[in-house]
């Protein structure tokens, strides 16, 4: 039996492979180039490309591709073979440094928010040497950034890399003030937990809503749902376990640190969690994970659903983004530590996160905004749309004691003066977890729980990195010029706690009283995507991203246009799908069943006046007005979809879909779901929730 350690990363052109296949000079030059962010010499690029090609061919690869992450939310790849013609009519296998470092693709066919017109097609992909190349389906995949001919970022990775550079610059300034002379770089790390549903492939194909939109647009509540709480952490069914085994093997070959797997709360729902990795690598790995989940599921005659809310009334699927920040020397800057100096440093970085989340709560909400996630937020263990931070009782009390200059309740009853007197130890996990908190401190990291399951982790992490970088910059500006560092540090931390404590909430995020309190605190409650997205271009947000060179204002405006258009397109597709399903499947099926009931009642009456026709008559009496209601709703929906063309601009169109189309879709669903409960299953035209959730 082959051990996992024997094949882990076997399809990755990682550091050990590079060491074995490159000369010592070329290897050291490559590592220095990556570390310093400089351009790679062509001679070294050629050597790396040749080694990559030889390694890939030895592992069965015939093609290479620049693997990138456009604004579609999924990955993109164009395959080129290694073959080049030889003089004798044969071919040779070639791959140059130029082909490795830069590729060209059609930039006008990807979402660009107006940055590219159809006739302006040229776009470039540039090698991200910090993320290892890998082999997938006999293709050498080279992780790259994607930009237009004019240099505008057209992908999710470029801004993420820029944000990592921004937080590195500012964190290094702060760390030098604490005497960390051995630290040369700081990186953020992420461990994204991935939730998903598995359903039978044959049942999937019988549901047009799942095929076209990834979620059920109709579906009555089954007799049993998740109320018995028996699925969560329950015994994994053999068919699902077989899928998980194959999934793990494929991910491990690609160097993805898949660690934890289990049943989730809803029936047919599951989760996979990896060990954390550097943020851009974690983003690459999560994209691979989602792709391979769907690929492996099909091999097992199942379909993997990554929509945020594929089934109404049960848990939706999120992606918990475990974010932290670490030095190249292995120090987690969100680890509380035991000594006074470490505690002071920890408290400063903790306060940087508090201030960043408070001041840019709108951007955090925007970073997870989508039509699918709007259905998920605020129920069934998903956090509400109001952004807040959970710290737990002990850490909250410590911050309060610093703010108020009162003794913290320890045996010594010491007054906490940061950097001057001894601080108490901060034990890990001294408080409960809070599943309703959007942004929860969990011992040595923050868990951002608002992400939807299908989302790229790049957008929220770009936002977190940049917001924290801005606050660290402000801290460094203030502390670098302080005459008394320890006193200035104490006063800074105390001031931040006082000014931003409104963002801290340790209670039940679902409680209506919290929503009222949050409003009193001045926190945003951006319930829907159209409510949230316009804030992207608020003056402070443009200043944040442009000053740290993460986005240009032009790139920000294009991204807003893309996000708004995506929201509108998705709801338009859902609306049209509902119309087609209702007219072509549901109403004909209901009509046929109604005809049967009517004919049966008439035949009974003609056969014998004494036979009881109450079932047929009463069922018909209930079905008939519901059928009329569904018919009127589908006509109204058709008209609403048609009128959408009159909206002026993407922002107004998104509001129109939210206010005019979604309510009609809800009315249509209400009527159809009730009809499902009345019509015989022999006539109902599609698999039910019971079929979908309980047949694996």
C-alpha positions as CSV (number, residue, x, y, z in Angstrom):
1,X,0.0,0.0,0.0
2,X,1.4,3.4,-1.0
3,X,1.7,5.9,1.8
4,X,0.4,9.4,1.4
5,X,3.8,10.7,2.3
6,X,5.2,8.9,-0.7
7,X,3.0,10.6,-3.3
8,X,2.0,13.9,-1.6
9,X,2.9,16.7,-4.0
10,X,4.1,14.3,-6.7
11,X,2.3,16.5,-9.3
12,X,3.9,19.7,-8.0
13,X,7.0,21.4,-9.4
14,X,8.0,22.3,-5.8
15,X,11.1,23.4,-4.1
16,X,12.6,20.0,-3.8
17,X,12.1,19.3,-7.5
18,X,13.7,22.6,-8.4
19,X,16.7,21.9,-6.2
20,X,17.2,18.5,-7.9
21,X,16.7,19.7,-11.5
22,X,18.3,23.2,-11.5
23,X,22.0,24.1,-11.1
24,X,22.8,25.6,-7.7
25,X,23.4,29.0,-9.3
26,X,20.1,29.0,-11.2
27,X,18.2,27.7,-8.2
28,X,19.6,30.4,-5.9
29,X,19.0,33.1,-8.4
30,X,15.4,32.1,-8.8
31,X,14.8,32.1,-5.0
32,X,16.4,35.5,-4.6
33,X,14.3,36.8,-7.5
34,X,11.1,35.5,-6.0
35,X,12.1,36.9,-2.6
36,X,13.0,40.4,-3.9
37,X,10.2,40.6,-6.5
38,X,12.5,41.3,-9.3
39,X,12.4,40.3,-13.0
40,X,13.9,36.9,-13.8
41,X,16.9,36.9,-16.1
42,X,16.1,35.2,-19.4
43,X,18.9,32.7,-19.0
44,X,17.5,31.6,-15.7
45,X,13.9,31.6,-17.0
46,X,15.1,29.3,-19.8
47,X,16.7,26.9,-17.4
48,X,13.6,26.8,-15.2
49,X,11.4,26.3,-18.3
50,X,13.5,23.5,-19.5
51,X,13.5,21.8,-16.2
52,X,9.7,22.2,-15.9
53,X,9.2,20.7,-19.3
54,X,11.4,17.7,-18.6
55,X,9.7,17.1,-15.3
56,X,6.2,17.5,-16.7
57,X,6.8,15.2,-19.7
58,X,8.3,12.6,-17.4
59,X,4.9,12.7,-15.5
60,X,2.9,12.3,-18.7
61,X,2.2,15.9,-19.6
62,X,1.9,16.9,-23.2
63,X,0.7,20.5,-22.9
64,X,1.2,23.5,-20.7
65,X,-1.1,26.4,-19.7
66,X,-1.0,29.7,-17.9
67,X,-3.6,29.0,-15.2
68,X,-5.3,32.2,-14.1
69,X,-8.3,33.5,-12.2
70,X,-10.4,36.0,-14.2
71,X,-13.3,37.9,-12.8
72,X,-15.7,35.0,-13.6
73,X,-15.0,33.5,-10.2
74,X,-13.6,30.3,-11.7
75,X,-10.2,29.5,-13.3
76,X,-9.3,29.8,-16.9
77,X,-6.7,27.9,-19.0
78,X,-5.6,27.7,-22.7
79,X,-3.5,24.6,-23.5
80,X,-0.5,24.7,-25.8
81,X,1.5,21.5,-26.5
82,X,5.2,21.3,-26.0
83,X,5.7,20.2,-29.7
84,X,7.7,22.2,-32.2
85,X,8.4,21.1,-35.8
86,X,11.8,19.6,-36.6
87,X,13.5,19.7,-40.0
88,X,13.0,16.0,-40.7
89,X,9.2,16.3,-40.4
90,X,9.2,15.1,-36.9
91,X,8.7,17.2,-33.8
92,X,10.7,18.1,-30.8
93,X,9.5,19.0,-27.3
94,X,10.3,22.6,-26.4
95,X,9.3,25.2,-23.7
96,X,11.1,28.5,-23.4
97,X,11.6,30.9,-20.6
98,X,9.6,33.5,-22.6
99,X,6.7,31.1,-22.7
100,X,7.0,30.4,-19.0
101,X,7.2,34.1,-17.8
102,X,4.5,35.6,-20.1
103,X,1.6,34.4,-22.1
104,X,-1.0,36.1,-24.3
105,X,-4.8,35.6,-24.2
106,X,-8.0,37.3,-25.4
107,X,-8.8,39.9,-22.8
108,X,-12.1,41.1,-24.3
109,X,-13.9,37.7,-23.8
110,X,-13.5,37.9,-20.0
111,X,-15.4,40.3,-17.7
112,X,-13.6,43.6,-17.8
113,X,-16.2,46.2,-16.7
114,X,-15.5,48.3,-19.7
115,X,-11.7,48.1,-19.5
116,X,-11.6,46.1,-22.8
117,X,-13.8,46.4,-25.8
118,X,-14.4,43.5,-28.3
119,X,-11.9,45.0,-30.7
120,X,-9.3,45.5,-28.0
121,X,-8.5,41.9,-27.4
122,X,-4.9,41.7,-26.2
123,X,-4.3,40.5,-22.6
124,X,-1.3,39.0,-20.8
125,X,-0.7,36.4,-18.2
126,X,2.4,36.7,-16.0
127,X,4.0,33.9,-14.0
128,X,3.4,34.0,-10.2
129,X,6.7,32.4,-9.2
130,X,5.6,32.3,-5.5
131,X,3.0,29.6,-6.3
132,X,4.3,26.3,-7.6
133,X,3.4,24.9,-11.0
134,X,1.5,21.6,-11.1
135,X,0.2,18.9,-13.4
136,X,-3.5,18.5,-13.9
137,X,-5.1,16.1,-16.5
138,X,-1.7,15.8,-18.2
139,X,-1.3,19.6,-18.5
140,X,1.5,21.6,-16.8
141,X,-0.4,24.4,-15.1
142,X,1.5,27.6,-14.4
143,X,-0.2,29.9,-11.9
144,X,-0.3,33.4,-13.3
145,X,-1.7,36.9,-12.9
146,X,-3.9,38.3,-15.7
147,X,-3.8,41.9,-17.0
148,X,-4.9,43.9,-20.1
149,X,-2.7,45.4,-22.8
150,X,-3.0,48.7,-20.9
151,X,-1.8,47.1,-17.6
152,X,-5.1,46.9,-15.8
153,X,-5.7,43.9,-13.5
154,X,-8.4,41.7,-15.0
155,X,-8.1,38.9,-12.4
156,X,-8.5,38.2,-8.7
157,X,-4.8,37.2,-8.1
158,X,-3.1,40.5,-9.0
159,X,-4.9,42.6,-6.4
160,X,-4.3,39.9,-3.8
161,X,-0.6,39.8,-4.5
162,X,-0.5,43.6,-4.3
163,X,-2.4,43.6,-1.0
164,X,0.1,41.1,0.4
165,X,2.9,43.4,-0.5
166,X,1.1,46.3,1.2
167,X,0.6,44.5,4.5
168,X,4.2,43.3,4.4
169,X,5.5,46.8,4.0
170,X,3.5,48.3,6.9
171,X,3.8,45.3,9.3
172,X,7.6,45.4,8.9
173,X,7.6,49.0,10.0
174,X,5.7,48.1,13.1
175,X,7.8,45.1,13.9
176,X,11.0,47.1,13.7
177,X,9.7,49.3,16.5
178,X,9.5,46.2,18.8
179,X,13.2,45.3,17.9
180,X,12.4,42.4,15.6
181,X,15.7,42.8,13.6
182,X,15.7,39.2,12.4
183,X,12.4,39.5,10.6
184,X,12.7,40.2,6.9
185,X,9.2,39.6,5.7
186,X,5.6,39.2,6.8
187,X,2.9,37.1,5.1
188,X,-0.8,36.6,5.7
189,X,-2.0,33.0,5.9
190,X,-5.4,31.5,5.2
191,X,-7.1,28.2,5.8
192,X,-10.5,28.2,3.9
193,X,-13.0,25.6,5.1
194,X,-15.1,24.5,2.2
195,X,-18.8,23.4,2.5
196,X,-20.7,21.6,-0.2
197,X,-23.6,19.4,-1.0
198,X,-23.6,16.0,-2.9
199,X,-26.6,14.8,-4.8
200,X,-27.3,12.0,-7.2
201,X,-26.4,12.8,-10.8
202,X,-29.5,11.3,-12.4
203,X,-31.7,13.3,-10.1
204,X,-29.7,16.5,-10.8
205,X,-30.3,16.1,-14.5
206,X,-34.1,16.1,-13.9
207,X,-34.0,19.5,-12.3
208,X,-33.6,22.4,-14.7
209,X,-33.1,24.8,-11.9
210,X,-30.1,22.9,-10.6
211,X,-28.7,22.5,-14.1
212,X,-29.0,26.2,-15.0
213,X,-28.5,28.0,-11.7
214,X,-27.0,25.6,-9.2
215,X,-29.9,26.0,-6.7
216,X,-33.4,24.8,-6.4
217,X,-35.9,27.5,-7.4
218,X,-38.8,25.3,-6.3
219,X,-39.1,22.7,-3.5
220,X,-41.5,22.0,-0.7
221,X,-40.1,21.2,2.7
222,X,-39.8,17.4,3.2
223,X,-41.3,15.6,6.2
224,X,-37.7,15.3,7.6
225,X,-35.0,18.0,7.3
226,X,-32.1,18.7,9.7
227,X,-34.2,19.1,12.9
228,X,-33.0,15.7,14.3
229,X,-29.4,17.0,14.1
230,X,-28.2,13.5,13.2
231,X,-26.3,14.3,10.1
232,X,-23.7,16.7,11.6
233,X,-20.5,14.7,12.3
234,X,-22.5,11.5,11.7
235,X,-21.1,8.4,10.1
236,X,-20.1,9.1,6.5
237,X,-22.1,7.1,4.0
238,X,-20.0,4.6,1.9
239,X,-20.7,6.4,-1.4
240,X,-19.7,9.7,0.1
241,X,-16.6,8.2,1.8
242,X,-15.5,6.8,-1.5
243,X,-15.8,10.2,-3.1
244,X,-13.8,11.8,-0.2
245,X,-11.1,9.2,-0.5
246,X,-10.6,9.9,-4.2
247,X,-10.8,13.6,-3.6
248,X,-8.1,13.5,-0.9
249,X,-5.8,11.5,-3.1
250,X,-6.1,14.0,-6.0
251,X,-5.7,17.0,-3.8
252,X,-2.7,15.5,-2.0
253,X,-1.0,14.8,-5.3
254,X,-1.4,18.5,-6.1
255,X,0.1,19.5,-2.7
256,X,-3.2,20.7,-1.3
257,X,-3.1,20.1,2.5
258,X,-6.6,18.6,2.8
259,X,-6.9,17.8,6.5
260,X,-10.4,17.5,7.9
261,X,-13.6,16.0,6.4
262,X,-17.0,15.5,7.9
263,X,-20.8,15.6,7.4
264,X,-22.2,19.1,7.9
265,X,-25.5,20.1,9.6
266,X,-27.8,19.8,6.6
267,X,-28.6,16.4,5.0
268,X,-26.3,15.7,2.0
269,X,-24.0,18.6,3.1
270,X,-20.3,18.0,3.9
271,X,-17.1,20.0,4.6
272,X,-13.4,19.8,3.8
273,X,-10.9,21.9,5.7
274,X,-7.2,22.3,4.8
275,X,-4.2,23.3,6.8
276,X,-3.4,27.0,6.4
277,X,-1.1,28.2,3.7
278,X,0.3,31.5,2.4
279,X,-2.7,33.5,1.2
280,X,-2.1,33.5,-2.6
281,X,-1.3,29.7,-2.5
282,X,-4.4,29.1,-0.3
283,X,-6.4,30.9,-3.0
284,X,-5.0,28.8,-5.7
285,X,-5.6,25.6,-3.7
286,X,-9.2,26.5,-2.9
287,X,-9.9,27.1,-6.6
288,X,-8.4,23.7,-7.3
289,X,-10.4,22.1,-4.5
290,X,-13.7,23.3,-5.9
291,X,-12.8,22.2,-9.4
292,X,-11.7,18.8,-8.3
293,X,-14.7,18.3,-6.0
294,X,-17.0,18.7,-9.0
295,X,-14.8,16.4,-11.2
296,X,-14.5,13.6,-8.7
297,X,-18.3,13.8,-7.8
298,X,-19.2,13.0,-11.4
299,X,-16.9,9.9,-11.3
300,X,-19.1,8.6,-8.5
301,X,-22.4,9.5,-10.3
302,X,-23.0,12.4,-8.1
303,X,-23.0,16.2,-8.5
304,X,-21.2,18.6,-6.1
305,X,-23.3,21.7,-5.4
306,X,-21.2,24.8,-4.4
307,X,-24.1,27.3,-4.5
308,X,-24.5,29.2,-1.2
309,X,-28.2,28.2,-0.8
310,X,-29.1,25.2,-3.0
311,X,-32.0,24.2,-0.7
312,X,-34.4,26.6,1.0
313,X,-35.0,26.0,4.7
314,X,-31.8,24.1,5.5
315,X,-28.2,25.3,6.1
316,X,-26.6,27.0,3.2
317,X,-22.9,26.5,2.4
318,X,-20.2,28.9,3.4
319,X,-16.5,29.1,3.3
320,X,-14.9,30.0,6.6
321,X,-11.8,32.1,6.0
322,X,-9.2,31.6,8.8
323,X,-6.9,34.6,8.4
324,X,-3.7,35.3,10.3
325,X,-0.4,37.1,9.8
326,X,3.0,35.6,10.4
327,X,6.7,36.5,10.1
328,X,9.3,34.6,8.0
329,X,10.8,33.5,11.4
330,X,7.6,31.6,12.2
331,X,6.0,34.0,14.6
332,X,2.2,34.3,14.4
333,X,1.5,37.9,15.2
334,X,-2.0,37.1,16.4
335,X,-0.6,34.6,18.9
336,X,-1.1,36.2,22.4
337,X,2.2,35.0,23.8
338,X,3.5,34.9,27.4
339,X,5.9,37.8,27.8
340,X,5.1,41.5,28.2
341,X,6.8,42.5,25.0
342,X,5.0,39.8,23.0
343,X,1.7,40.7,24.6
344,X,2.1,44.4,23.7
345,X,3.0,43.4,20.2
346,X,0.0,41.1,20.0
347,X,-2.4,43.7,21.4
348,X,-1.2,46.3,18.8
349,X,-1.9,43.9,15.9
350,X,-5.2,42.9,17.5
351,X,-6.1,46.6,17.7
352,X,-5.1,47.0,14.0
353,X,-7.7,44.4,13.0
354,X,-10.3,45.9,15.3
355,X,-9.9,49.3,13.7
356,X,-9.6,48.0,10.2
357,X,-12.8,45.9,10.5
358,X,-14.7,48.8,12.0
359,X,-13.6,51.4,9.5
360,X,-14.0,49.2,6.5
361,X,-16.9,47.0,7.5
362,X,-18.7,48.0,4.3
363,X,-15.8,46.7,2.2
364,X,-15.8,43.4,4.1
365,X,-19.5,43.0,3.3
366,X,-18.9,43.9,-0.3
367,X,-16.1,41.4,-0.6
368,X,-18.6,38.5,0.0
369,X,-21.6,40.1,-1.8
370,X,-23.4,37.9,-4.4
371,X,-26.9,37.0,-5.4
372,X,-26.3,33.5,-3.9
373,X,-24.9,34.7,-0.6
374,X,-27.8,37.0,-0.1
375,X,-30.0,34.0,0.3
376,X,-27.6,32.5,2.9
377,X,-26.7,35.3,5.3
378,X,-28.6,35.7,8.5
379,X,-29.9,32.2,9.2
380,X,-29.0,28.5,9.7
381,X,-25.6,29.2,11.2
382,X,-24.6,31.8,8.6
383,X,-23.7,35.2,10.1
384,X,-25.9,38.2,9.5
385,X,-25.2,41.0,7.1
386,X,-24.0,43.2,9.9
387,X,-20.2,43.0,10.4
388,X,-19.0,42.6,13.9
389,X,-16.1,41.0,15.8
390,X,-16.3,38.2,18.4
391,X,-13.4,38.3,20.9
392,X,-14.8,36.2,23.7
393,X,-15.3,37.2,27.4
394,X,-11.7,37.1,28.6
395,X,-10.1,39.1,25.8
396,X,-12.9,41.6,25.9
397,X,-12.4,42.1,29.6
398,X,-8.7,42.6,29.1
399,X,-9.3,45.3,26.5
400,X,-11.9,47.0,28.8
401,X,-9.4,47.1,31.7
402,X,-6.9,48.8,29.4
403,X,-9.4,51.3,28.2
404,X,-10.6,52.2,31.7
405,X,-7.2,51.9,33.4
406,X,-8.7,49.5,36.0
407,X,-7.2,46.3,37.4
408,X,-7.8,43.2,35.4
409,X,-9.2,40.4,37.6
410,X,-6.1,38.3,38.2
411,X,-4.7,37.2,41.5
412,X,-2.2,40.1,41.5
413,X,-5.0,42.6,40.5
414,X,-2.4,44.5,38.4
415,X,-3.1,47.6,36.5
416,X,-2.6,46.9,32.8
417,X,-0.2,49.3,31.3
418,X,0.9,48.0,27.9
419,X,4.6,47.6,27.6
420,X,5.3,48.9,31.1
421,X,3.8,46.4,33.6
422,X,3.4,42.7,33.3
423,X,0.4,41.6,31.3
424,X,-1.5,38.4,32.1
425,X,-1.1,35.4,29.8
426,X,-3.8,34.9,27.2
427,X,-4.6,31.2,27.2
428,X,-6.1,29.9,24.0
429,X,-9.7,28.8,23.7
430,X,-10.8,30.3,27.1
431,X,-14.2,31.1,25.7
432,X,-17.0,29.5,23.6
433,X,-17.1,29.8,19.8
434,X,-19.8,32.0,18.2
435,X,-21.3,30.6,15.0
436,X,-23.3,33.8,14.3
437,X,-20.3,36.1,14.4
438,X,-19.0,37.3,11.0
439,X,-15.5,37.9,12.2
440,X,-14.4,35.8,15.2
441,X,-11.1,35.6,17.0
442,X,-10.3,31.9,17.6
443,X,-7.1,31.8,19.6
444,X,-4.5,32.9,17.1
445,X,-6.4,33.8,14.0
446,X,-9.6,35.5,12.8
447,X,-12.4,33.4,11.2
448,X,-14.2,35.4,8.6
449,X,-17.5,33.4,8.3
450,X,-19.4,35.5,5.7
451,X,-17.9,34.0,2.6
452,X,-20.2,32.0,0.3
453,X,-19.2,28.5,-0.7
454,X,-18.7,29.3,-4.4
455,X,-16.7,32.5,-3.8
456,X,-13.0,33.0,-4.5
457,X,-11.1,33.7,-1.3
458,X,-9.1,36.3,-3.1
459,X,-11.5,39.2,-2.8
460,X,-12.1,39.1,1.0
461,X,-8.4,38.5,1.7
462,X,-7.5,41.4,-0.6
463,X,-9.8,43.6,1.5
464,X,-8.6,42.4,4.9
465,X,-4.9,42.7,3.9
466,X,-5.3,46.2,2.6
467,X,-7.5,47.5,5.4
468,X,-5.1,46.1,8.1
469,X,-2.1,47.5,6.1
470,X,-3.7,51.0,6.2
471,X,-4.1,50.8,10.0
472,X,-0.6,49.5,10.5
473,X,0.7,52.4,8.4
474,X,-1.2,54.9,10.7
475,X,0.3,53.1,13.8
476,X,3.8,53.2,12.4
477,X,3.5,56.9,11.4
478,X,2.5,57.7,15.0
479,X,4.9,55.5,16.9
480,X,8.0,56.1,14.8
481,X,8.0,59.8,15.9
482,X,7.1,59.2,19.5
483,X,9.5,60.4,22.2
484,X,8.4,57.8,24.7
485,X,7.6,54.6,22.7
486,X,6.0,52.6,25.6
487,X,3.8,55.5,26.7
488,X,2.8,56.2,23.1
489,X,2.0,52.6,22.5
490,X,-0.2,52.4,25.6
491,X,-2.1,55.5,24.7
492,X,-2.5,54.3,21.1
493,X,-3.9,50.9,22.1
494,X,-6.2,52.5,24.7
495,X,-7.5,55.1,22.1
496,X,-8.2,52.4,19.5
497,X,-10.1,50.3,22.0
498,X,-12.2,53.3,23.0
499,X,-12.9,54.4,19.5
500,X,-13.6,51.1,17.9
501,X,-15.2,48.9,20.7
502,X,-18.5,49.3,18.9
503,X,-17.4,46.6,16.4
504,X,-17.0,44.0,19.2
505,X,-20.1,41.9,19.9
506,X,-20.0,38.5,21.6
507,X,-23.7,37.7,21.6
508,X,-26.3,36.2,19.3
509,X,-26.1,37.8,15.9
510,X,-29.6,36.5,15.0
511,X,-31.3,38.4,17.8
512,X,-33.4,41.3,16.5
513,X,-32.2,43.3,19.5
514,X,-28.7,43.0,18.2
515,X,-29.7,44.5,14.9
516,X,-31.4,47.4,16.7
517,X,-28.3,47.8,18.8
518,X,-26.0,47.6,15.8
519,X,-27.9,50.4,14.2
520,X,-27.5,52.5,17.4
521,X,-23.8,51.8,17.3
522,X,-23.6,53.1,13.8
523,X,-22.8,49.8,12.1
524,X,-23.8,49.1,8.6
525,X,-26.6,46.6,7.8
526,X,-26.2,46.1,4.1
527,X,-28.7,43.3,3.7
528,X,-28.4,42.7,-0.1
529,X,-25.8,43.0,-2.8
530,X,-27.4,46.0,-4.4
531,X,-27.4,47.7,-1.0
532,X,-23.7,46.9,-0.4
533,X,-22.0,47.3,-3.8
534,X,-22.4,51.1,-4.3
535,X,-20.3,51.7,-1.2
536,X,-17.3,50.2,-3.0
537,X,-16.7,53.6,-4.6
538,X,-17.0,55.6,-1.4
539,X,-14.2,58.2,-1.1
540,X,-12.5,56.5,1.8
541,X,-12.5,53.1,0.0
542,X,-11.1,54.5,-3.2
543,X,-8.4,56.2,-1.1
544,X,-7.6,53.0,0.7
545,X,-7.0,50.8,-2.4
546,X,-5.3,53.5,-4.6
547,X,-2.9,54.7,-1.9
548,X,-1.7,51.2,-1.2
549,X,-1.6,50.5,-5.0
550,X,-3.9,47.5,-4.7
551,X,-6.4,48.8,-7.3
552,X,-6.4,51.9,-9.5
553,X,-9.7,53.8,-9.4
554,X,-10.2,52.7,-13.0
555,X,-9.9,49.0,-11.8
556,X,-12.3,49.7,-8.9
557,X,-15.0,51.1,-11.2
558,X,-14.6,48.2,-13.6
559,X,-15.0,45.7,-10.8
560,X,-18.1,47.4,-9.5
561,X,-19.6,47.1,-13.0
562,X,-18.7,43.4,-13.2
563,X,-20.2,42.6,-9.8
564,X,-23.4,44.5,-10.5
565,X,-23.8,42.9,-13.9
566,X,-23.1,39.4,-12.5
567,X,-25.9,39.9,-9.9
568,X,-28.4,41.0,-12.6
569,X,-27.4,38.2,-15.0
570,X,-27.8,35.5,-12.3
571,X,-31.3,36.7,-11.2
572,X,-32.3,37.0,-14.9
573,X,-31.3,33.4,-15.5
574,X,-33.1,32.3,-12.4
575,X,-36.2,34.1,-13.4
576,X,-36.2,32.7,-16.9
577,X,-35.6,29.3,-15.6
578,X,-38.6,29.6,-13.3
579,X,-40.8,30.6,-16.2
580,X,-39.7,27.7,-18.3
581,X,-40.1,25.1,-15.6
582,X,-43.6,26.5,-14.6
583,X,-44.9,26.7,-18.1
584,X,-43.4,23.5,-19.6
585,X,-43.4,21.2,-16.6
586,X,-45.2,22.3,-13.5
587,X,-48.5,23.7,-14.9
588,X,-49.0,20.9,-17.4
589,X,-48.4,18.3,-14.6
590,X,-50.9,20.1,-12.3
591,X,-53.4,20.3,-15.1
592,X,-53.1,16.6,-15.9
593,X,-53.6,15.7,-12.2
594,X,-56.5,18.1,-11.9
595,X,-58.1,16.4,-15.0
596,X,-57.7,13.0,-13.4
597,X,-59.4,14.2,-10.2
598,X,-62.2,15.8,-12.1
599,X,-62.8,12.7,-14.2
600,X,-62.6,10.5,-11.2
601,X,-65.2,12.6,-9.4
602,X,-67.5,12.7,-12.4
603,X,-67.2,8.9,-12.9
604,X,-67.9,8.3,-9.3
605,X,-71.0,10.5,-9.4
606,X,-72.3,8.9,-12.6
607,X,-71.6,5.4,-11.1
608,X,-73.4,6.0,-7.9
609,X,-74.6,9.1,-6.2
610,X,-73.8,7.6,-2.8
611,X,-70.0,7.4,-3.5
612,X,-68.0,10.0,-1.6
613,X,-66.1,12.4,-3.9
614,X,-64.9,14.7,-1.1
615,X,-61.2,14.0,-1.6
616,X,-61.3,14.8,-5.3
617,X,-63.6,17.8,-4.9
618,X,-61.8,19.3,-1.9
619,X,-58.3,18.7,-3.5
620,X,-59.5,20.3,-6.7
621,X,-60.9,23.2,-4.8
622,X,-57.5,23.8,-3.2
623,X,-55.5,23.1,-6.4
624,X,-57.5,25.3,-8.7
625,X,-56.9,28.7,-7.0
626,X,-53.2,27.8,-6.5
627,X,-52.9,26.9,-10.1
628,X,-54.4,30.3,-11.0
629,X,-52.1,32.0,-8.6
630,X,-49.0,30.3,-10.1
631,X,-50.2,31.1,-13.6
632,X,-50.7,34.8,-12.7
633,X,-47.3,34.9,-11.0
634,X,-45.5,33.4,-14.0
635,X,-47.1,36.0,-16.3
636,X,-46.1,38.7,-13.9
637,X,-42.6,37.4,-13.8
638,X,-42.3,37.3,-17.5
639,X,-43.4,40.9,-17.7
640,X,-41.0,41.9,-14.9
641,X,-38.1,40.3,-16.7
642,X,-39.1,42.0,-19.9
643,X,-39.3,45.4,-18.2
644,X,-35.8,45.0,-16.9
645,X,-34.5,46.3,-20.2
646,X,-35.9,49.8,-19.3
647,X,-33.5,50.2,-16.3
648,X,-30.8,52.8,-16.8
649,X,-27.4,51.4,-15.8
650,X,-26.2,48.4,-13.9
651,X,-26.9,49.9,-10.4
652,X,-30.5,50.8,-11.1
653,X,-30.9,47.4,-12.9
654,X,-29.7,45.6,-9.8
655,X,-32.1,47.5,-7.6
656,X,-34.9,46.6,-10.1
657,X,-34.1,42.9,-9.9
658,X,-34.0,43.1,-6.1
659,X,-37.2,45.1,-5.7
660,X,-39.3,44.0,-8.6
661,X,-38.2,40.5,-9.8
662,X,-37.2,38.7,-6.7
663,X,-40.6,39.3,-4.9
664,X,-42.5,37.9,-7.9
665,X,-40.2,34.9,-7.9
666,X,-41.0,34.3,-4.3
667,X,-44.8,34.5,-4.9
668,X,-44.4,32.0,-7.8
669,X,-42.4,29.7,-5.6
670,X,-44.9,29.9,-2.8
671,X,-47.8,28.7,-5.0
672,X,-45.8,26.0,-6.7
673,X,-44.4,24.6,-3.5
674,X,-47.9,24.3,-2.1
675,X,-49.0,22.6,-5.3
676,X,-46.1,20.1,-4.9
677,X,-47.6,19.0,-1.5
678,X,-51.0,18.4,-3.1
679,X,-50.2,16.8,-6.5
680,X,-49.6,13.0,-6.6
681,X,-45.9,12.1,-6.8
682,X,-46.7,10.1,-10.0
683,X,-47.5,13.4,-11.7
684,X,-45.0,15.8,-10.1
685,X,-42.4,16.4,-12.9
686,X,-39.2,16.7,-10.9
687,X,-37.4,15.1,-7.9
688,X,-38.4,16.5,-4.5
689,X,-36.3,17.7,-1.7
690,X,-36.7,14.4,0.0
691,X,-35.3,12.7,-3.1
692,X,-32.4,15.0,-3.5
693,X,-31.3,15.2,0.2
694,X,-31.8,11.6,1.3
695,X,-30.9,9.3,-1.6
696,X,-27.1,9.3,-1.5
